[in-house]
Amino acid sequence: MRITIAESLTDVAATAWNRLAEPSGNPFLRHEFLVGLEEHGCLGERWGWLPRHLLAYEGSELVGAAPLYLKFNSYGEFVFDWSWADAWERAGGRYYPKLVSAIPYTPVSGPRLLTGDDAVREALAEAALELARSLEVSSLHWLFPTADETDALVRAGLLRRTGTQFHWHNTGYRDFTDFLDRFTAQKRKKLKRERRQVQEAGIAIEVLDGHSANDAHWRTFHRFYRDTFDRHGGHATLSEPFFLHLAATMPDALVLVLAKDGTDYVAGALNFRGKDTLYGRHWGCSGDYPSLHFEACYYTGIEYCIRHGLVRFEPGAQGEHKVPRGFEPVPTWSAHWLANDGFAAVVGRYLQQEQELIEHYMQELAQHLPYRQETG
């Protein structure tokens, strides 16, 4: 077995990469998604993401891979280490560049070591460490790996970090009404009122996939997406050509929700569909429409999952407001190697304290779920 480094996924055959990625059912691991980021101006020096993907070969066959990036900032990661960078640099060190195994701009858990072979998985993890040492970077970070991968990385000496997100789980609901029937009366009334506000405002909801959405739909959505970042002082890193690329190459994985006021589109939410999960990713709105965010980003997605038999809905990172709407707190993980042993020891103590706080936080939030006592 030999392990090489690819500075672009265009050097890797889509069929070979996808053979490793497809068992996860995660659309963000697909070659089409990752290469689209590279080819359509979403990565590179401008944004601080330089591909350094690890590829494991036996002969000419690709038997393992790991998406890996050389990073010059912490933007688009969703596992926040700015305080680490600040502390490192105040102590006279240089935190950037660092190595990160992640899906850019995508806080979705899934495999980061793409292989079904334990020996290949261990070899890839060790190769990432060797690359980090050879580049003399400050650190190596595995963001949103699976629980099993995290455990293996921790056994190899990396530090575990625990986070939390809010996911909806389909327990076999017949329809949205059946879902609401599991709520307490007060919570059910509030949710119905939110949906009614959208209807009374005359807003129509359209649900499209990559086949039914045309170029005009994608241009409209990209405008909403860009405006959201402009208003909040962020960076709209995903380009319009990137969305058009996704529609052309993986249309079945896209679920685009558009809201229409009369003849004008006023809001949109983009979701991705995996094997058994819907992932909510981006949202934008051109005005102030009460409860439209909840309708487009949450309730329409829940209805979609029930209708199509999907078992889980992950609507994105953060957001305690999701809990009273039926989304449960669940843990996420990351694993970290820091080159400086003293700094690693300090961070390790911090992470232990943080984990205890996160666990308490999830337990507390679970007490505020809207479901009746007898149905969990």
Number of C-alpha atoms within 10 A of each C-alpha: 13 14 18 14 17 16 16 15 21 15 9 15 11 14 11 15 22 16 16 20 25 16 13 15 15 22 25 21 23 21 23 20 18 21 18 24 24 19 16 17 17 22 20 16 12 11 17 18 24 20 23 23 20 24 21 24 15 12 9 9 10 20 23 26 25 26 23 26 26 24 23 17 17 19 18 18 18 18 20 11 13 13 9 13 18 14 14 17 13 10 10 9 13 14 19 17 21 21 27 26 27 27 23 22 14 17 22 25 19 22 23 25 26 27 21 12 12 10 9 22 22 16 18 25 19 14 18 24 18 12 16 22 14 9 13 12 19 20 20 26 22 27 27 28 22 18 16 10 22 25 17 16 22 17 11 13 11 21 23 20 24 19 21 18 21 24 21 24 19 17 10 12 18 13 14 16 12 11 19 20 13 19 22 14 13 9 19 19 12 13 18 12 13 17 18 14 16 21 14 8 12 12 20 14 20 14 18 17 20 20 13 13 18 13 14 9 17 20 16 16 27 25 18 22 25 19 19 19 14 12 8 8 9 12 14 15 20 18 18 19 19 22 22 21 19 18 21 13 15 17 19 16 21 23 24 23 23 24 22 15 13 10 7 9 20 21 27 30 26 24 23 23 22 19 14 15 21 26 26 22 18 19 22 23 21 14 8 10 14 13 15 24 20 18 23 25 22 22 19 19 26 26 17 18 24 21 13 10 15 19 17 20 24 24 25 18 18 14 13 14 11 19 19 19 22 24 24 21 25 15 15 21 20 26 23 22 22 21 16 12 10 10 14 17 13 10 17 18 11 12 16 15 11 15 16 11 14 17 16 12 13 18 13 12 14 16 10 13 21 22 21 13 10 6 7 9
